Amino acid sequence: MQARQMPDQPPLDNVLLAALPWNEYERLLPALQPCLLERGLTVHEAGMREGHLYFITSGIVGKSHELENGDSATYALTGREGAVGIGLLLGAEDAPGRFTVIASGSAWRLRADHARQEFERNGALRRLLLRHTHALMAQIAQSAVCNQHHSLEQRLCRLVLSCLDRLRSNELVLTHQLAADMLGVRRETVTVAAGRLEALGLILWGRGHIEMLDRAAMQAHACECYAAVSREYLRSRPAALVPAGETCGS
């Protein structure tokens, strides 16, 4: 499925593009194409050649892997702090996992051939993308450890916080079923965990809509993985683009 083109937020709403020197940004700008990312849209399908590099300006794209029996889990999230499709710059012939829009938003995309040409210039964009890739790898590694050693409530807190950070909001459209699919568990277990978080006064979750009521308490209830991944993303960004108190998706 192709992303439907539609102007939305400016390219500089993406952290990577905003960090480019002005001369590099101006060179890239004519080749950028605006597109709308609708919730549920598959940006890249597993096993298919990646045709574009997407610089996210709003919303969230999740990277997931599906087993032969149809079970799947999401192991990485990307918002305006990064880009989707970096594998095409690293020699990959096709996407190793599926990239699906978790929260609606927009992006500016760059054709694969143009992205490779810009990457091979060995300029600022290459350095920014490699630093982002390092942070993405840290997120994936932390997710693997988290899934083995932390409770579902902790993991659910991490998921909700990570999404809300990228949306710069305290509200999120997310069903119990989608959360279960992302975490690789049954919907019923997510419903139980969500009920416990509601009983603690951390969230309100109904009709596929989450409202976070107490961020500090939510962060305290989440596992250490949330803070660890947030720190890694902040380290990957130029200091001038990190306001005091900002989290990874802000």
N, C-alpha and C positions, 0 to 999 in steps of 0.2 A: 504494500500500500504506500502511496506517495503522500507526502505532507502537502496540504492545500496551501497555495501561496496567498498571503494576505499581509499587508503592512501592519505593524503593531508598534512595539517599543523600539527605540533607536538602538543601533548596534552597540553603542557605548554603555548600554545597560548590562552587557555581558562583561564580566570582570577581566577576562583575558583580552578582549578587544580594547577595553578601557586602559589597559596597562601598556599597550603598544606605543612606541614613539610616534609622533604625529605623522611623520613622513611615511612610515610603514602602514599606518592605519589608512591614510589617503590612497596609497597604492592598492590596498586591499578592497576598499569600499565599493568601487564600481562592480566588482565581481560577486559581492554579497547579495543573496536573494532572500527577501523576507518570506516567512512561512508561518502558518498557524499550526500549533500542536494541540490537537483535540484529544481529550482524555480517551484512552483506549487505542489510540493510533499506534501502529507498529512502525517505528522509524527505520529500523534495520531488522531484518529477519535472520535468524541463525542459519548459517550455511550459505547466505547470499552475499554477493560482492557489495561492499559499502560504496555507494556512489557519491556521497556528500559528507562533508564535515559540518556538523551543526553547532553553532554557538548559541547556547540557550540564553534568552533574555528574561523569560518568566516561565513559571511552571516547573515540572519535574519529570525527568525521564529515568526509568528504572531499567537496570540490566539484569536479566534473569536467565536461568538455564532450565530446560525441560527434560525430564527423563523419558525413557521409552514408554512407561506406563501413563504418561500424561502429567505426573506430579511435577511441580516446579517450585522455585524459590528465587526471590530477588536478592542479589548480593551486592548491588551498588546503586547509588542514586546520584544523579547529576542535575544541578539547577544552573542558575545564572553565574555560578562560580567557575563553570567549565564548559566543555564541549563533548559532543558525542560523535563517534566515528573515527577516533584517533588511530584505531588499528590499521586503517588504510595508509597511514603515514609510517607505520612500523614494519611494513613488509607483509602484512597479513593479506591473504587472498580473499578471505571472506570473514564475516562477523562470527565470532565464536559463540555468542549468545544473542538473545533477543532483546532489543531496545524498545520499550513500550512507554507511552506517555501515561504517567500516574496522575498528574495534576495538569489541567489545561494551561496553556501558555503560548509563547511564541519563540521563534528563533530566527537567526540569519544563517543561511547555509552557503557553503562554498563547494563548488564541484571538485571531485577527487583530483583531477589533473591539475587544477589551479592550486589546490591545497598542497599537493606534492611539490609543485614548483616553488611555492612560497616557503615550504618547510626546508627545501634543499638550499635556500639562500643562506641558511645558518644565521638568521637574524633573531630579533627579539621574539617573534612568534614561535619559532622552534624552541627556544629556551622556556617560554611560558607553558607551552604544551607538554614538554618533558617534565617540568615541575608539577603540572597538574596530573600527569600520568603517574608520577611517584605517589602523590596524595591519593589517587584513585586506587592504586595497588595497596596502599596502607588501609584504605577503607575495606577492600575485599578481604585482606588478611584478618583484620579485626572482626569482620562479620563471621568468618569461619570459626574463630576462637569463641566469639560470643554465642553462636548457635550451639556450641558444645557445652558451655560452662555456665550460662546464665539462664535465669528463669524466664518464662514466657512474659510475665509482667514487666520485667526489666527490658526485655527485647522489644516489647510493644511500646514502652516509654521511649526507647531509643528511636524506634521507627517514627513515631508521631513527632518527636522533637526535631528529628532530622528533616522531616517534610516541612514542618512549620518554619524552621529556620530558612529554608530555601524559598518559601513563599512570603517571608517577612510578614507573618500573620499569626494570629492565635486561633484561626479557624481553618478547617480542612475538610474537603469532601472525600470521604473514605468509608466504604462499606466494610462490615465484618468479614465478608467473603474475600474482598480484595486484600485486606490486611492478612487474612489467613494464607492466601495464595503467595503474598510477598514473603511471609515468614516461614512458609513451608509446613504449616500445621493445619488442623481441622478447624472449620469455622466455629464449631461449638466451643472449642477451647479458647478461641479469641473472645467469644461472647462472655465466657466466665471471667477471663482476665480483665476485660473492659469493665465488667460489673464491679470488680474489686477496686479498680482505679476510680470509678465513679463514687463508690462508697467512701473512699478516702478524700473526696472533694477535689480531685485533680483534674477531671474532665467531665464534660457532658457529651454523650454519644448517642444519637438517635437519628433514624431515617437517613443513614449514610452521611451524617454530618457530625464532626468533632469540634468541640470548643474547649480549649485549654483554659482552665480556671486559675491555676497556680503554677507558674513556670518554675519558680524556685523549688517547690515541692516535687514537681515532675522531674526536674534534673536530679534531685536528691534520690528519687526512687529509681531512676534509670541506672543501668550498669556503667562501669567505668569506660566502656567502649565509646559511648557518645562523646564524652569529653576528649578522649584520646584522638578520635577521628577529627573532631572540630579543631583541635590544636594543630594537627597535621595539615589541614587545609589552610589555616591561617599562616603557617610557616611557608606554604608554597606561594603565597601572594606577596607582591611588592609592598614594603612597609607603608608607602604613601597611600595605598588603597585600603588600609585596614584601620578604620576608626576605632577609638577606645571602646571596649566592651562588645565588639562585633563578633558574631558567630559565623560559621563557615558559609552559610547560604545568604547572609544579609547583604 
